[in-house]
Amino acid sequence: MAGFPSTDRCDVAVIGAGCAGLSAAVRLAARGQSVTVIEEAPRLGGRATAFDDRPSGRRLDNGQHALFGCYRETYEFLRAIGTAARAPLDSTLSLVMADSHGRTSTLTCPDWRPPFHLIGGLLSWEAIPVIDRVAAARMAGLLWRVRRDGAARTAARVSSRLTVSEWLRQQGQPASLCDWLWNPLAIAALNQDPNAAAAQPFVRVVGELFGPSPGASSIGVPTVPLDELYAAPAARFVEARGGGVIRRTTARVELDLSGRHRVAVGDRMLSPRAVISAVPWHAFGRLWNGSVPAQLAAIAGNASRMSAVPIVTVNLWLDRPVMTHRQIGLVGTEFHWVFNKDVGCPEGERQDNDSGCLYSLVASGASSLLRLGNDELAARAERELRACVPGAAGAVCLRALVVREARATFSLAPDAPPRPATVTPIPGFFLAGDWTDTGLPGTVESGVLSGHRAADAAMIGL
Ligand SMILES: Cc1cc2nc3c(=O)[nH]c(=O)nc-3n(C[C@H](O)[C@H](O)[C@H](O)COP(=O)(O)OP(=O)(O)OC[C@H]3O[C@@H](n4cnc5c(N)ncnc54)[C@H](O)[C@@H]3O)c2cc1C
C-alpha cells in the first residue's frame, strides 16, 4: 500500500489530510514522533485543494482561498514546511470594492497604531457618506477592548444569541458601512449571511483582523495552487522524517479505554499510541469500526446536527484582461469577490494554453445558488462581472467552469450545536478540524490551530 510505513506501530495516527491533519502531523514529525496520516480521497488537502483543468492546462483551486496577517498558526505551519513565501502578505490593508453601478472605491488603512489605522481609513473612505463615517469611530471602543483583553475574550462577552446583523445594529453601524464593509467581511469570513450567522465569531474575526497590529488585516493570496502551498510539501515533510501518508484509504477507529487504540486502514491494522481525528463534522459518525464509543456519543450527536454551508465558484476565461487589481469585493451582488488569477503568479509560471485571462468569481453562503445549472450560474457571474467591473463590458467570455463545494463550512447560526474540545473523554484520542472549538469560523486558520492543539495535547501522553 503506497505511503504505508514499514511497521504497523507508530506513535500517532492522524486521520484526514486537510490543513488540520497535516499541520498536526508536521508538528509531531518535527518533534521526532513517528506519524501516519490516512486520507480517504485521492488528493491531499481536503477542502483546500487543487485539480487539473485539462482544457486550460492549469491546476485550479477547488475555490479561491485568502489568508490574512492574523493567521498566526497558518503562517507558522507554512514556515515549518518552507512555503510561507508562496502566500505573501500585503504590507497593509487595501480593499477595492465595486457595486453593480460600476462604482469603485478603495479602503486604505494607513500604517497607524490600531485602532487608529481602521478608523483613519474609514473616516477618509469616499464610498461612505460623510455623515455615516463618524459611526466608524464607534468601533474604536471594541478594538481598544481587544487590545486590552484579546479577541477571544472580547468575543466571548458578546451574547451568543445575537446574529451579526443584530450586533451591527446595536453598534449603531449605518447601512452604507454595512453594505460596503461589514457585510462583505462577514460573508467572506463566516461564509454565511450576516442575518443568519452568530455575532460571536464575527467579533472574534474583527478583533483578530483590526485589533493587534496593522499587518493583521493584510491579505495573503497564494501564488501557487493550494496543494503546492501546503498539502504536498507537508506530506514530504512527514515522509522525510520517517512517517507515512496513505491516500485513497478510509480509516476506521477502534478505541480502548486503556489506551490500546487500533486503526483499520484497508486490510492493515495500526496500533498507534495516540489517534488524532482530523475529519470534518459530517464524517465523524462513520469513523468507527462498529458503533460510536459511548463516551463520544454527545460529540457525535452534536456533529450530526451541524449543518453545512456551500461556496460556489465560477471561473471565467475572458479574451482580454479586464482589471488590474488582484481582487475586487462586489457590493450588493450574488457573487461576492472576483479574483484576477493572473496577478501575483510569478513570471514563467502561468499555465494557460492561450485559453484567455482567468477570473474566479466566488459566492459564499451560496445555498440559493447551489441547485442552479452551470449555464445559469456562469451567466449570472458574467453579468455581475460586467456590471461591477467596467473593463469587462466588451470582453468576450471564452469558457466557464463552475465548482460547487456543498459542504464548504459549517453553519455558525446562534442555535448551532456546541463545537467539541481537542481533548476527549477517551485517553489518547484527540480531535482536530476547523469545526472543533477554536472560536474561529471554518477557516484554514481554525483548521491549523486545531491541528497544532491536537499535536500538543497528544505529545503530553507520548
Ligand atoms: C471553496 C472554499 C473556499 C474557502 N475559502 C477560504 C478562505 O478564503 N480562507 C480560509 O481561511 N478558509 C477558506 N475555506 C475553508 C477552509 O478550506 C476549511 O476551513 C479548511 O480547509 C478545513 O480544513 P480541515 O482540515 O479542518 O478539514 P478538511 O479540509 O475537510 O479535511 C478533512 C479530511 O479528512 C478526510 N477524511 C474524512 N473521513 C476520513 C476517514 N474516515 N479516513 C480518512 N480520511 C478521511 C477528508 O477526505 C478530508 O480530506 C474555504 C473552503 C472552501 C471549500
The ligand as a Tripos MOL2 file, in Angstrom:
@<TRIPOS>MOLECULE
LIG
   53    58     1     0     0
SMALL
NO_CHARGES

@<TRIPOS>ATOM
      1 C1        -14.4070   26.8160   -1.8660 C.3       1 LIG1
      2 C2        -13.8340   27.1050   -0.4960 C.ar      1 LIG1
      3 C3        -13.2670   28.3560   -0.2440 C.ar      1 LIG1
      4 C4        -12.7320   28.6230    1.0230 C.ar      1 LIG1
      5 N1        -12.1230   29.8260    1.2310 N.ar      1 LIG1
      6 C5        -11.4270   30.0270    2.3830 C.ar      1 LIG1
      7 C6        -10.6310   31.1970    2.5480 C.ar      1 LIG1
      8 O1        -10.5720   32.0710    1.6770 O.2       1 LIG1
      9 N2         -9.9230   31.3350    3.7050 N.ar      1 LIG1
     10 C7         -9.9630   30.3890    4.6940 C.ar      1 LIG1
     11 O2         -9.2640   30.5510    5.7010 O.2       1 LIG1
     12 N3        -10.7350   29.2780    4.5670 N.ar      1 LIG1
     13 C8        -11.4560   29.0710    3.4430 C.ar      1 LIG1
     14 N4        -12.2050   27.9240    3.2860 N.ar      1 LIG1
     15 C9        -12.3510   26.9940    4.4250 C.3       1 LIG1
     16 C10       -11.1580   26.0570    4.5520 C.3       1 LIG1
     17 O3        -10.8720   25.4380    3.3250 O.3       1 LIG1
     18 C11       -11.5040   24.9690    5.5840 C.3       1 LIG1
     19 O4        -11.8890   25.5850    6.7830 O.3       1 LIG1
     20 C12       -10.3030   24.0690    5.8760 C.3       1 LIG1
     21 O5         -9.6890   23.6400    4.6930 O.3       1 LIG1
     22 C13       -10.7790   22.8600    6.7110 C.3       1 LIG1
     23 O6         -9.6780   22.0030    6.9300 O.3       1 LIG1
     24 P1         -9.8280   20.6820    7.8220 P.3       1 LIG1
     25 O7         -8.5090   20.0130    7.7860 O.co2     1 LIG1
     26 O8        -10.4240   21.0270    9.1360 O.co2     1 LIG1
     27 O9        -10.9250   19.7620    7.0990 O.3       1 LIG1
     28 P2        -10.9130   19.1160    5.6410 P.3       1 LIG1
     29 O10       -10.1770   20.0110    4.7000 O.co2     1 LIG1
     30 O11       -12.3360   18.8020    5.3140 O.co2     1 LIG1
     31 O12       -10.0570   17.7660    5.7910 O.3       1 LIG1
     32 C14       -10.5840   16.5890    6.3280 C.3       1 LIG1
     33 C15       -10.0750   15.3990    5.5250 C.3       1 LIG1
     34 O13       -10.4920   14.1920    6.1720 O.3       1 LIG1
     35 C16       -10.7070   13.2090    5.1600 C.3       1 LIG1
     36 N5        -11.4960   12.1010    5.7550 N.ar      1 LIG1
     37 C17       -12.7660   12.1240    6.2150 C.ar      1 LIG1
     38 N6        -13.0770   10.9220    6.7700 N.ar      1 LIG1
     39 C18       -11.9860   10.1310    6.6440 C.ar      1 LIG1
     40 C19       -11.6940    8.7880    7.0390 C.ar      1 LIG1
     41 N7        -12.5660    8.0140    7.7150 N.pl3     1 LIG1
     42 N8        -10.4690    8.2810    6.7220 N.ar      1 LIG1
     43 C20        -9.5450    9.0370    6.0630 C.ar      1 LIG1
     44 N9         -9.7790   10.3230    5.6900 N.ar      1 LIG1
     45 C21       -10.9800   10.8730    5.9960 C.ar      1 LIG1
     46 C22       -11.4090   14.0060    4.0750 C.3       1 LIG1
     47 O14       -11.3480   13.3500    2.8210 O.3       1 LIG1
     48 C23       -10.6290   15.3350    4.1160 C.3       1 LIG1
     49 O15        -9.5570   15.3350    3.1930 O.3       1 LIG1
     50 C24       -12.7920   27.6380    2.0480 C.ar      1 LIG1
     51 C25       -13.3790   26.3950    1.7900 C.ar      1 LIG1
     52 C26       -13.8800   26.1170    0.5310 C.ar      1 LIG1
     53 C27       -14.4780   24.7680    0.2710 C.3       1 LIG1
@<TRIPOS>BOND
     1     1     2 1
     2     2     3 ar
     3     2    52 ar
     4     3     4 ar
     5     4     5 ar
     6     4    50 ar
     7     5     6 ar
     8     6     7 ar
     9     6    13 1
    10     7     8 2
    11     7     9 ar
    12     9    10 ar
    13    10    11 2
    14    10    12 ar
    15    12    13 ar
    16    13    14 ar
    17    14    15 1
    18    14    50 ar
    19    15    16 1
    20    16    17 1
    21    16    18 1
    22    18    19 1
    23    18    20 1
    24    20    21 1
    25    20    22 1
    26    22    23 1
    27    23    24 1
    28    24    25 2
    29    24    26 1
    30    24    27 1
    31    27    28 1
    32    28    29 2
    33    28    30 1
    34    28    31 1
    35    31    32 1
    36    32    33 1
    37    33    34 1
    38    33    48 1
    39    34    35 1
    40    35    36 1
    41    35    46 1
    42    36    37 ar
    43    36    45 ar
    44    37    38 ar
    45    38    39 ar
    46    39    40 ar
    47    39    45 ar
    48    40    41 1
    49    40    42 ar
    50    42    43 ar
    51    43    44 ar
    52    44    45 ar
    53    46    47 1
    54    46    48 1
    55    48    49 1
    56    50    51 ar
    57    51    52 ar
    58    52    53 1
@<TRIPOS>SUBSTRUCTURE
     1 LIG1         1 GROUP 0 **** ****
